[in-house]
Amino acid sequence: MTEKTSSGGCQCGRVRYHADVSKAEAYLCHCRMCQKATGGVAAAFVQLPFEAVAWESEPDWYASSPIARRPFCSRCGTPLGFMFNDGTGMDLTVGSFDDPSGFVPVAHAGAESIHEAWLDTSALPRQRSDETKSVADRWHAAGLEVPE
C-alpha cells in the first residue's frame, strides 16, 4: 500500500504531527470519557498504528483513566487524541488534521452513551460563520476577516 501522509496539530501551532494515514480508519466515540475530554457529544477520531504518527513537537499527556492517556496542547487546550497505555495504536482527533475533509467515519464506539438526537442533524438550518452577524461584526471590529 502507498504511504499517504497528512499533517496536523493544535489551534495555536505549538504541537504539530505528521501521520501516515494509508491505514487510517475514522470513527466516532460516544463514551462519557470522550464526551468529557472533548466537551462534545462525541469524539471524532482517526485510528492509526502507533508507528504511523510522528510528533514534530511533543504534546502534553493526560492520564484520563487507568488504561489510557490523551495528548493535548497545554497552551491552547486542543485535544489531539487518545492512546491506550499498551501503545498498540494512536487515535488522532479528526479536527486536529490540517485537512480533515478526506476522513469518513466507518463506525460508532462507546454506543452506550450515544445522544441519538445529535446523529442526524442534516435537516437543521445551516448558517456560515461569515453570515452570522454577531460573529462577523466581532472579527471585523478586530480588523480581520472571518476565518474559514
DSSP file with accessible surface (Angstrom, degrees, kcal/mol):
  #  RESIDUE AA STRUCTURE BP1 BP2  ACC     N-H-->O    O-->H-N    N-H-->O    O-->H-N    TCO  KAPPA ALPHA  PHI   PSI    X-CA   Y-CA   Z-CA
    1    1 A M              0   0  181      0, 0.0     2,-0.2     0, 0.0    21,-0.1   0.000 360.0 360.0 360.0 141.6    0.0    0.0    0.0
    2    2 A T        -     0   0  125     20,-0.1     2,-0.3     1,-0.1     0, 0.0  -0.539 360.0-114.4 -76.8 138.5    1.2    3.5   -0.8
    3    3 A E        -     0   0  130     -2,-0.2     2,-0.5    18,-0.1    -1,-0.1  -0.533  28.6-168.7 -74.1 133.7    2.0    5.8    2.1
    4    4 A K        -     0   0  121     -2,-0.3    17,-3.2     2,-0.0    18,-0.4  -0.980   9.2-157.4-124.3 116.8   -0.2    8.8    2.3
    5    5 A T  E     +A   20   0A  77     -2,-0.5     2,-0.3    15,-0.3    15,-0.2  -0.794  12.6 179.3-102.4 136.6    0.9   11.5    4.8
    6    6 A S  E     -A   19   0A  25     13,-2.6    13,-3.0    -2,-0.4     2,-0.3  -0.946  13.2-148.0-127.3 153.0   -1.2   14.1    6.5
    7    7 A S  E     +A   18   0A  33     -2,-0.3    91,-2.8    11,-0.2    92,-0.5  -0.781  24.0 149.0-118.7 164.2   -0.2   16.7    9.0
    8    8 A G  E     +AB  17  97A   0      9,-2.0     9,-2.4    89,-0.3     2,-0.3  -0.959   7.2 161.7-170.8-174.4   -2.0   18.4   11.8
    9    9 A G  E     -A   16   0A   7     87,-2.8     7,-0.2    -2,-0.3    64,-0.0  -0.987  42.1 -44.6 168.5-169.1   -1.7   20.0   15.2
   10   10 A C        -     0   0   10      5,-2.0     3,-0.4    -2,-0.3    70,-0.0  -0.233  55.3-101.3 -83.6 173.4   -3.2   22.2   17.8
   11   11 A Q  S    S+     0   0  169      1,-0.2    -1,-0.1     2,-0.1    66,-0.0   0.879 120.5  44.3 -64.8 -38.9   -5.0   25.5   17.4
   12   12 A C  S    S-     0   0   57      1,-0.0    -1,-0.2    61,-0.0     0, 0.0   0.663 108.3-121.6 -84.8 -13.1   -2.1   27.7   18.5
   13   13 A G  S    S+     0   0   38     -3,-0.4    -2,-0.1     2,-0.2    -1,-0.0   0.414  79.4 116.7  92.0  -1.4    0.5   25.7   16.4
   14   14 A R  S    S+     0   0   73      1,-0.1     2,-0.5    -5,-0.0    -3,-0.0   0.905  74.0  49.5 -66.9 -39.9    2.8   24.7   19.3
   15   15 A V  S    S+     0   0    0     41,-0.0    -5,-2.0     2,-0.0     2,-0.3  -0.890  71.9 170.7-105.6 126.4    2.1   20.9   18.8
   16   16 A R  E     +AC   9  57A  56     41,-0.5    40,-1.9    -2,-0.5    41,-1.6  -0.950   6.2 180.0-132.6 152.7    2.4   19.5   15.3
   17   17 A Y  E     -AC   8  55A   0     -9,-2.4    -9,-2.0    -2,-0.3     2,-0.4  -0.964  18.9-148.1-145.4 163.1    2.4   16.0   13.9
   18   18 A H  E     -AC   7  54A  76     36,-2.5    36,-3.0    -2,-0.3     2,-0.4  -0.981  22.9-171.3-127.0 142.0    2.7   14.1   10.6
   19   19 A A  E     -AC   6  53A   1    -13,-3.0   -13,-2.6    -2,-0.4     2,-0.9  -0.998  29.1-130.5-140.7 138.2    0.9   10.8   10.1
   20   20 A D  E     +A    5   0A  40     32,-2.4     3,-0.4    -2,-0.4   -15,-0.3  -0.789  29.5 179.4 -81.2 108.0    0.8    8.0    7.6
   21   21 A V    >   +     0   0   11    -17,-3.2     3,-1.6    -2,-0.9   -16,-0.1   0.239  48.1 107.8 -99.1  14.4   -3.0    7.7    7.1
   22   22 A S  T 3  S+     0   0   27    -18,-0.4    -1,-0.2     1,-0.3   -20,-0.1   0.777  92.1  33.4 -65.1 -23.8   -2.9    5.0    4.4
   23   23 A K  T 3  S+     0   0  149     -3,-0.4    -1,-0.3   -19,-0.1     2,-0.1   0.103  94.6 132.5-113.7  20.8   -4.2    2.5    7.0
   24   24 A A    <   -     0   0   27     -3,-1.6     2,-0.4    24,-0.1    24,-0.2  -0.430  35.6-168.3 -78.2 145.7   -6.4    5.0    8.9
   25   25 A E  E     -D   47   0B 109     22,-1.5    22,-3.4    -2,-0.1     2,-0.3  -0.994  12.1-146.2-131.6 127.2  -10.0    4.4    9.9
   26   26 A A  E     +De  46 105B   6     78,-0.6    80,-2.8    -2,-0.4    81,-0.4  -0.669  26.7 160.5 -92.1 147.4  -12.2    7.2   11.2
   27   27 A Y  E     -D   45   0B  31     18,-2.4    18,-2.9    -2,-0.3     2,-0.5  -0.972  36.2-117.7-156.2 165.0  -14.8    6.7   13.8
   28   28 A L  E     -De  44 108B  46     79,-2.2    81,-3.4    -2,-0.3     2,-0.5  -0.942  20.9-156.9-108.7 130.7  -17.0    8.5   16.4
   29   29 A C  E     +De  43 109B  13     14,-3.0    14,-2.8    -2,-0.5    81,-0.2  -0.943  12.8 178.6-109.2 126.1  -16.6    7.6   20.1
   30   30 A H        +     0   0    6     79,-2.7    80,-0.2    -2,-0.5    -1,-0.1   0.314  34.5 130.6-105.6   4.8  -19.6    8.4   22.2
   31   31 A C     >  -     0   0   27      1,-0.1     4,-2.3    12,-0.1     5,-0.2  -0.186  69.7-114.5 -62.0 155.9  -18.3    7.1   25.6
   32   32 A R  H  > S+     0   0  122      1,-0.2     4,-2.5     2,-0.2     5,-0.2   0.847 114.7  57.2 -62.8 -33.4  -18.7    9.5   28.5
   33   33 A M  H  > S+     0   0  100      2,-0.2     4,-2.6     1,-0.2    -1,-0.2   0.936 109.9  44.1 -64.1 -43.2  -14.9    9.8   28.9
   34   34 A C  H  > S+     0   0    3      2,-0.2     4,-1.9     1,-0.2     6,-0.4   0.886 111.7  53.8 -68.5 -37.1  -14.6   11.1   25.3
   35   35 A Q  H  X>S+     0   0    7     -4,-2.3     4,-1.9     1,-0.2     5,-0.6   0.944 114.6  40.8 -60.6 -45.9  -17.5   13.4   25.7
   36   36 A K  H  <5S+     0   0  153     -4,-2.5    -2,-0.2     1,-0.2    -1,-0.2   0.890 112.8  54.4 -71.2 -36.8  -15.9   15.0   28.8
   37   37 A A  H  <5S+     0   0   43     -4,-2.6    -1,-0.2    -5,-0.2    -2,-0.2   0.824 122.8  27.3 -67.6 -30.5  -12.4   15.0   27.3
   38   38 A T  H  <5S-     0   0   46     -4,-1.9    -1,-0.2     2,-0.2    -2,-0.2   0.590  98.5-127.6-105.9 -15.9  -13.6   16.9   24.2
   39   39 A G  T  <5S+     0   0   72     -4,-1.9     2,-0.2     1,-0.3    -3,-0.2   0.645  74.5 107.9  75.8  13.8  -16.6   18.8   25.5
   40   40 A G  S   <S-     0   0   33     -5,-0.6    -1,-0.3    -6,-0.4    -2,-0.2  -0.608  86.7-106.5-116.2 177.3  -18.7   17.4   22.7
   41   41 A V  S    S+     0   0   55     -2,-0.2     2,-0.3     1,-0.2    74,-0.3   0.649 104.8   2.0 -78.8 -14.3  -21.4   14.8   22.2
   42   42 A A  S    S-     0   0   24     -8,-0.1     2,-0.5    -7,-0.1   -12,-0.2  -0.970  71.6-120.6-160.1 160.3  -18.8   12.5   20.6
   43   43 A A  E     -D   29   0B   3    -14,-2.8   -14,-3.0    -2,-0.3     2,-0.6  -0.939  21.2-145.5-107.1 130.0  -15.2   12.5   19.7
   44   44 A A  E     +D   28   0B  40     -2,-0.5    50,-2.6   -16,-0.2    51,-0.4  -0.873  29.4 178.5 -96.4 117.9  -14.2   12.1   16.1
   45   45 A F  E     -DF  27  93B   1    -18,-2.9   -18,-2.4    -2,-0.6     2,-0.5  -0.862  32.0-145.8-121.6 156.4  -11.0   10.1   15.8
   46   46 A V  E     -DF  26  92B   0     46,-2.6    46,-2.4    -2,-0.3     2,-0.4  -0.988  26.6-144.8-116.4 116.0   -8.7    8.7   13.1
   47   47 A Q  E     +DF  25  91B  88    -22,-3.4   -22,-1.5    -2,-0.5    44,-0.2  -0.719  28.5 165.6 -88.6 129.0   -7.3    5.4   14.3
   48   48 A L  E     - F   0  90B   5     42,-2.5    42,-2.7    -2,-0.4     2,-0.1  -0.939  43.8 -92.3-136.3 158.2   -3.7    4.6   13.2
   49   49 A P  E >   - F   0  89B  36      0, 0.0     3,-1.9     0, 0.0     4,-0.3  -0.457  43.8-116.8 -65.0 146.4   -0.9    2.3   14.1
   50   50 A F  G >  S+     0   0   91     38,-0.6     3,-1.6     1,-0.3    39,-0.1   0.898 114.6  55.3 -53.7 -42.7    1.3    3.9   16.8
   51   51 A E  G 3  S+     0   0  156      1,-0.3    -1,-0.3    37,-0.1    38,-0.0   0.596  92.6  72.7 -72.4  -6.0    4.3    3.9   14.4
   52   52 A A  G <  S+     0   0   16     -3,-1.9   -32,-2.4   -33,-0.1     2,-0.5   0.605  86.4  76.6 -81.9  -9.2    2.3    5.9   11.8
   53   53 A V  E <   -C   19   0A  20     -3,-1.6     2,-0.5    -4,-0.3   -34,-0.2  -0.888  55.8-176.6-110.7 128.5    2.4    9.1   13.9
   54   54 A A  E     -C   18   0A  59    -36,-3.0   -36,-2.5    -2,-0.5     2,-0.6  -0.987  19.2-142.7-122.1 119.7    5.5   11.3   14.2
   55   55 A W  E     -C   17   0A  45     -2,-0.5   -38,-0.3   -38,-0.2     3,-0.2  -0.716  10.6-168.6 -83.0 121.6    5.3   14.3   16.6
   56   56 A E  E    S+     0   0A 120    -40,-1.9     2,-0.4    -2,-0.6   -39,-0.2   0.853  88.5  12.3 -73.0 -39.6    7.1   17.3   15.2
   57   57 A S  E    S-C   16   0A  38    -41,-1.6   -41,-0.5    -3,-0.1    -1,-0.4  -0.987  99.0-107.2-138.1 133.3    6.7   18.9   18.6
   58   58 A E        -     0   0  116     -2,-0.4     2,-0.1    -3,-0.2   -41,-0.1  -0.315  27.0-139.9 -67.8 139.5    5.6   16.9   21.6
   59   59 A P        -     0   0    9      0, 0.0     2,-0.2     0, 0.0    14,-0.2  -0.347  23.0-107.1 -82.0 171.7    2.2   17.2   23.1
   60   60 A D  E     -H   72   0C  53     12,-3.0    12,-2.3    -2,-0.1     2,-0.4  -0.609  36.6-136.5 -87.5 161.7    1.4   17.2   26.8
   61   61 A W  E     -H   71   0C  72     10,-0.2     2,-0.5    -2,-0.2     8,-0.0  -0.971  13.3-161.8-128.3 139.6   -0.3   14.0   28.0
   62   62 A Y  E     -H   70   0C 142      8,-2.2     8,-2.6    -2,-0.4     2,-1.4  -0.983  20.5-136.1-119.2 124.7   -3.2   13.5   30.4
   63   63 A A  E     +     0   0C  76     -2,-0.5     6,-0.2     6,-0.2    -2,-0.0  -0.669  29.5 177.1 -77.7  95.0   -3.8   10.1   32.1
   64   64 A S  E     -     0   0C  21     -2,-1.4     5,-0.2     4,-0.4    -1,-0.2   0.613  62.2  -6.7 -82.2 -13.4   -7.5   10.0   31.5
   65   65 A S  E >  S-H   68   0C  22      3,-1.5     3,-0.7    -3,-0.1    -1,-0.1  -0.956  82.6 -88.2-163.9 174.4   -8.1    6.6   33.0
   66   66 A P  T 3  S+     0   0  124      0, 0.0     3,-0.1     0, 0.0    -2,-0.0   0.684 126.4  39.3 -67.5 -12.1   -6.1    3.6   34.4
   67   67 A I  T 3  S+     0   0  106      1,-0.1    18,-2.6    17,-0.1    19,-0.4   0.485 117.4  32.6-115.7  -4.3   -5.9    2.2   30.8
   68   68 A A  E <   -HI  65  84C   1     -3,-0.7    -3,-1.5    16,-0.3    -4,-0.4  -0.971  51.2-157.5-151.4 163.1   -5.4    5.2   28.5
   69   69 A R  E     - I   0  83C  84     14,-2.8    14,-2.3    -2,-0.3    -6,-0.2  -0.939  14.3-140.4-140.0 162.1   -3.9    8.7   28.1
   70   70 A R  E     -H   62   0C  16     -8,-2.6    -8,-2.2    -2,-0.3     2,-0.2  -0.984  10.2-136.3-130.8 128.5   -4.7   11.6   25.8
   71   71 A P  E     +H   61   0C   1      0, 0.0     9,-2.6     0, 0.0    10,-1.0  -0.568  37.5 153.3 -79.7 144.4   -2.3   14.0   24.0
   72   72 A F  E     -HJ  60  79C  62    -12,-2.3   -12,-3.0     7,-0.2     2,-0.6  -0.960  46.6-101.7-157.8 169.5   -3.2   17.7   24.2
   73   73 A C     >  -     0   0    0      5,-1.6     4,-2.1    -2,-0.3     5,-0.1  -0.920  20.5-160.8-101.9 121.5   -1.7   21.2   24.0
   74   74 A S  T  4 S+     0   0   76     -2,-0.6    -1,-0.1     1,-0.2   -13,-0.0   0.675  88.7  56.3 -75.5 -14.8   -1.4   22.8   27.4
   75   75 A R  T  4 S+     0   0  158      1,-0.1    -1,-0.2     3,-0.1    -2,-0.0   0.932 127.0  12.0 -82.1 -46.4   -1.1   26.2   25.9
   76   76 A C  T  4 S-     0   0   47      2,-0.1    -2,-0.2     0, 0.0    -1,-0.1   0.591  96.3-123.3-109.5 -11.9   -4.3   26.4   23.8
   77   77 A G     <  +     0   0   48     -4,-2.1    -3,-0.1     1,-0.2     0, 0.0   0.481  48.7 161.4  88.3   2.9   -6.1   23.3   25.2
   78   78 A T        -     0   0   24     -5,-0.1    -5,-1.6     1,-0.1     2,-0.4  -0.383  37.4-134.5 -62.4 124.0   -6.7   21.4   21.9
   79   79 A P  B     -J   72   0C  49      0, 0.0    -7,-0.2     0, 0.0    -1,-0.1  -0.669  25.6-179.1 -75.9 128.8   -7.4   17.7   22.5
   80   80 A L        -     0   0    0     -9,-2.6    13,-1.8    -2,-0.4     2,-0.3   0.573  45.0 -61.6-109.8 -12.1   -5.3   15.8   20.0
   81   81 A G  E     -G   92   0B   4    -10,-1.0     2,-0.3    11,-0.3    11,-0.2  -0.993  42.2 -89.3 167.7-157.8   -6.1   12.2   20.5
   82   82 A F  E     -G   91   0B  24      9,-2.4     9,-2.8    -2,-0.3     2,-0.3  -0.980  25.9-179.6-156.8 141.0   -6.3    9.1   22.6
   83   83 A M  E     -I   69   0C   5    -14,-2.3   -14,-2.8    -2,-0.3     7,-0.1  -0.960  26.6-126.3-150.4 130.3   -3.9    6.2   23.2
   84   84 A F  E >   -I   68   0C  92     -2,-0.3     3,-2.1     5,-0.2   -16,-0.3  -0.459  33.1-115.7 -67.2 149.3   -4.2    3.0   25.3
   85   85 A N  T 3  S+     0   0   85    -18,-2.6   -17,-0.1     1,-0.3    -1,-0.1   0.734 111.3  69.9 -61.5 -22.2   -1.3    2.6   27.7
   86   86 A D  T 3  S-     0   0  112    -19,-0.4    -1,-0.3     1,-0.1   -18,-0.1   0.590 100.7-133.6 -75.5  -5.9   -0.1   -0.5   25.9
   87   87 A G    <   +     0   0   24     -3,-2.1   -37,-0.1     2,-0.1    -2,-0.1   0.689  63.0 132.8  69.0  21.2    0.9    1.7   23.0
   88   88 A T  S    S+     0   0  101    -38,-0.1   -38,-0.6   -39,-0.1     2,-0.3   0.620  72.0   4.1 -82.4 -11.6   -0.6   -0.5   20.3
   89   89 A G  E     -F   49   0B  17     -5,-0.3     2,-0.4   -40,-0.2    -5,-0.2  -0.977  59.0-137.6-161.7 170.0   -2.3    2.3   18.5
   90   90 A M  E     -F   48   0B   0    -42,-2.7   -42,-2.5    -2,-0.3     2,-0.5  -0.990  10.0-161.4-140.1 126.1   -2.8    6.0   18.3
   91   91 A D  E     -FG  47  82B   8     -9,-2.8    -9,-2.4    -2,-0.4     2,-0.4  -0.957  11.1-163.1-108.6 123.6   -6.1    7.8   17.6
   92   92 A L  E     -FG  46  81B   0    -46,-2.4   -46,-2.6    -2,-0.5   -11,-0.3  -0.837  28.2-105.4-105.0 144.4   -5.9   11.4   16.5
   93   93 A T  E >   -F   45   0B  15    -13,-1.8     3,-1.3    -2,-0.4     4,-0.4  -0.470  22.6-136.4 -69.2 133.9   -8.8   13.9   16.6
   94   94 A V  G >  S+     0   0   26    -50,-2.6     3,-1.6     1,-0.3    -1,-0.1   0.909 102.7  57.4 -56.1 -43.8  -10.2   14.5   13.2
   95   95 A G  G 3  S+     0   0   70    -51,-0.4    -1,-0.3     1,-0.3   -50,-0.1   0.679  95.8  64.3 -66.1 -16.2  -10.4   18.2   13.8
   96   96 A S  G <  S+     0   0    8     -3,-1.3   -87,-2.8   -16,-0.1    -1,-0.3   0.622  80.3  99.2 -84.3 -10.1   -6.7   18.5   14.5
   97   97 A F  B <  S-B    8   0A   6     -3,-1.6   -89,-0.3    -4,-0.4    -3,-0.0  -0.503  79.1-130.1 -73.0 144.0   -5.8   17.5   11.0
   98   98 A D  S    S+     0   0   88    -91,-2.8   -90,-0.1     1,-0.3    -1,-0.1   0.876 105.3  21.3 -61.1 -36.7   -4.9   20.4    8.7
   99   99 A D    >   +     0   0  105    -92,-0.5     3,-0.6     1,-0.1    -1,-0.3  -0.798  68.4 166.2-133.1  91.4   -7.3   18.9    6.1
  100  100 A P  G >   +     0   0   50      0, 0.0     3,-1.7     0, 0.0    -1,-0.1   0.476  50.0 101.8 -83.1   1.7   -9.8   16.6    7.7
  101  101 A S  G 3  S+     0   0   94      1,-0.3    -7,-0.0     3,-0.0    -2,-0.0   0.716  72.5  59.5 -64.5 -21.7  -12.1   16.5    4.6
  102  102 A G  G <  S+     0   0   56     -3,-0.6     2,-0.4     2,-0.0    -1,-0.3   0.593  83.9  95.5 -84.4  -7.9  -10.9   13.1    3.4
  103  103 A F    <   -     0   0   40     -3,-1.7   -78,-0.0    -9,-0.1   -57,-0.0  -0.685  49.0-177.1 -90.1 134.6  -11.9   11.2    6.5
  104  104 A V        -     0   0  106     -2,-0.4   -78,-0.6   -78,-0.0    -2,-0.0  -0.998  31.0-114.0-128.1 127.3  -15.3    9.4    6.6
  105  105 A P  E     -e   26   0B  75      0, 0.0   -78,-0.3     0, 0.0     3,-0.1  -0.348  27.1-177.2 -65.2 141.1  -16.5    7.6    9.8
  106  106 A V  E     +     0   0B  97    -80,-2.8     2,-0.3     1,-0.2   -79,-0.2   0.451  63.6  12.0-112.3  -7.5  -16.8    3.8    9.5
  107  107 A A  E     -     0   0B  51    -81,-0.4   -79,-2.2     2,-0.0     2,-0.4  -0.991  59.9-124.3-162.4 163.7  -18.1    3.0   13.0
  108  108 A H  E     -e   28   0B  97     -2,-0.3     2,-0.3   -81,-0.2     3,-0.3  -0.976  27.5-170.7-112.7 130.5  -19.5    4.3   16.3
  109  109 A A  E     +e   29   0B  35    -81,-3.4   -79,-2.7    -2,-0.4   -78,-0.1  -0.767  67.9  32.1-112.6 164.5  -17.7    3.3   19.5
  110  110 A G    >   +     0   0   18     -2,-0.3     3,-2.2   -81,-0.2    -1,-0.2   0.868  69.5 168.4  59.7  37.2  -19.0    3.8   23.1
  111  111 A A  G >   +     0   0   59      1,-0.3     3,-1.5    -3,-0.3    -1,-0.1   0.679  59.6  78.7 -61.5 -16.0  -22.5    3.3   21.8
  112  112 A E  G 3  S+     0   0  150      1,-0.3    -1,-0.3     0, 0.0    -2,-0.1   0.730 101.0  40.1 -64.8 -17.9  -23.9    3.0   25.3
  113  113 A S  G <  S+     0   0   24     -3,-2.2    -1,-0.3     2,-0.1    -2,-0.2   0.141  80.4 141.7-118.7  19.5  -23.7    6.9   25.6
  114  114 A I    <   -     0   0   33     -3,-1.5     2,-0.9     1,-0.1     3,-0.1  -0.390  45.6-144.5 -62.7 134.9  -24.9    7.9   22.1
  115  115 A H    >   -     0   0   84    -74,-0.3     3,-2.3     1,-0.2     4,-0.3  -0.853  14.7-162.5 -97.4  94.6  -27.1   11.0   22.1
  116  116 A E  G >> S+     0   0  138     -2,-0.9     3,-1.8     1,-0.3     4,-0.6   0.811  81.6  64.9 -52.6 -37.2  -29.4   10.0   19.3
  117  117 A A  G 34 S+     0   0   88      1,-0.3    -1,-0.3     2,-0.1     3,-0.0   0.735 101.9  51.8 -62.1 -19.2  -30.7   13.5   18.6
  118  118 A W  G <4 S+     0   0  162     -3,-2.3     3,-0.3     1,-0.1    -1,-0.3   0.464  90.3  78.9 -96.7  -2.6  -27.2   14.5   17.5
  119  119 A L  T <4 S+     0   0   67     -3,-1.8     2,-0.7    -4,-0.3    -2,-0.1   0.939 100.8  29.5 -73.6 -49.0  -26.6   11.8   15.0
  120  120 A D     <  +     0   0  120     -4,-0.6    -1,-0.3     1,-0.1     3,-0.2  -0.854  62.0 150.8-117.1  99.1  -28.6   13.1   12.0
  121  121 A T    >   +     0   0   61     -2,-0.7     3,-1.8    -3,-0.3    -1,-0.1   0.168  35.6 115.5-108.6  17.3  -28.7   16.9   12.0
  122  122 A S  T 3  S+     0   0   72      1,-0.3    -1,-0.1    -3,-0.1     4,-0.0   0.736  72.2  56.2 -64.2 -22.5  -29.0   17.2    8.2
  123  123 A A  T 3  S+     0   0   99     -3,-0.2    -1,-0.3     2,-0.1    -2,-0.1   0.568  85.2 103.7 -86.9  -6.9  -32.5   18.7    8.4
  124  124 A L  S <  S-     0   0  106     -3,-1.8    -3,-0.0     1,-0.1     0, 0.0  -0.430  83.7 -98.2 -74.3 149.0  -31.4   21.6   10.7
  125  125 A P        -     0   0  126      0, 0.0     2,-0.4     0, 0.0    -1,-0.1  -0.303  39.7-145.1 -62.1 151.2  -30.9   25.1    9.3
  126  126 A R        -     0   0  201     -3,-0.1     2,-0.4    -4,-0.0    -4,-0.0  -0.946  17.5-178.3-124.2 142.7  -27.3   26.0    8.4
  127  127 A Q        -     0   0  127     -2,-0.4     2,-0.1     5,-0.0     5,-0.1  -0.990  23.5-129.3-141.6 129.7  -25.5   29.3    8.6
  128  128 A R    >   -     0   0  144     -2,-0.4     3,-1.2     1,-0.1     4,-0.4  -0.408  25.0-119.1 -70.9 152.5  -21.9   30.1    7.7
  129  129 A S  G >  S+     0   0   71      1,-0.3     3,-1.3     2,-0.2     7,-0.4   0.886 115.4  54.9 -60.5 -38.8  -19.8   32.0   10.3
  130  130 A D  G 3  S+     0   0   73      1,-0.3    -1,-0.3     5,-0.1    16,-0.1   0.638 106.9  52.3 -73.2  -9.0  -19.3   34.9    7.9
  131  131 A E  G <  S+     0   0  114     -3,-1.2     2,-0.9     5,-0.0    -1,-0.3   0.452  86.0  93.8 -99.8  -4.4  -23.2   35.2    7.6
  132  132 A T    X>  -     0   0   34     -3,-1.3     4,-3.1    -4,-0.4     3,-0.8  -0.811  66.9-155.8 -91.6 106.1  -23.6   35.3   11.4
  133  133 A K  H 3> S+     0   0  145     -2,-0.9     4,-3.0     1,-0.3     5,-0.3   0.876  89.1  52.9 -53.3 -45.4  -23.7   39.0   12.2
  134  134 A S  H 3> S+     0   0   62      1,-0.2     4,-0.9     2,-0.2    -1,-0.3   0.857 116.5  40.1 -63.5 -32.3  -22.6   38.7   15.8
  135  135 A V  H <> S+     0   0   51     -3,-0.8     4,-2.0    -6,-0.2    -2,-0.2   0.937 116.5  47.7 -78.9 -50.3  -19.6   36.7   14.8
  136  136 A A  H  X S+     0   0    8     -4,-3.1     4,-2.8    -7,-0.4     5,-0.2   0.902 109.1  54.7 -59.7 -42.2  -18.7   38.7   11.6
  137  137 A D  H  X S+     0   0   74     -4,-3.0     4,-2.5    -5,-0.3    -1,-0.2   0.897 107.7  50.0 -59.5 -39.9  -19.0   42.0   13.5
  138  138 A R  H  X S+     0   0  177     -4,-0.9     4,-1.2    -5,-0.3    -1,-0.2   0.903 111.8  47.1 -67.9 -41.1  -16.5   40.9   16.1
  139  139 A W  H  <>S+     0   0   99     -4,-2.0     5,-2.5     2,-0.2     3,-0.3   0.933 114.0  47.6 -64.4 -44.2  -14.0   39.8   13.5
  140  140 A H  H ><5S+     0   0   89     -4,-2.8     3,-1.9     1,-0.2    -2,-0.2   0.886 107.4  55.6 -65.8 -38.0  -14.4   43.0   11.6
  141  141 A A  H 3<5S+     0   0   92     -4,-2.5    -1,-0.2     1,-0.3    -2,-0.2   0.807 104.9  54.4 -63.2 -27.7  -14.0   45.1   14.7
  142  142 A A  T 3<5S-     0   0   68     -4,-1.2    -1,-0.3    -3,-0.3    -2,-0.2   0.397 123.7-109.5 -84.3   1.3  -10.7   43.3   15.3
  143  143 A G  T < 5S+     0   0   65     -3,-1.9     2,-0.3     1,-0.3    -3,-0.2   0.705  82.6 110.1  80.2  21.7   -9.7   44.4   11.8
  144  144 A L      < -     0   0   92     -5,-2.5    -1,-0.3    -6,-0.1     2,-0.2  -0.847  67.7-115.5-128.4 161.2   -9.9   40.9   10.4
  145  145 A E        -     0   0  150     -2,-0.3   -15,-0.0    -3,-0.1    -9,-0.0  -0.607  47.6 -91.8 -87.7 156.2  -11.9   38.8    8.0
  146  146 A V        -     0   0   25     -2,-0.2   -16,-0.1   -16,-0.1    -1,-0.1  -0.528  47.0-127.1 -68.0 125.0  -13.9   35.8    9.3
  147  147 A P              0   0   68      0, 0.0   -18,-0.1     0, 0.0   -17,-0.1  -0.340 360.0 360.0 -72.8 157.3  -11.7   32.7    9.0
  148  148 A E              0   0  235    -19,-0.1     0, 0.0   -18,-0.0     0, 0.0  -0.395 360.0 360.0 -74.3 360.0  -13.0   29.6    7.2
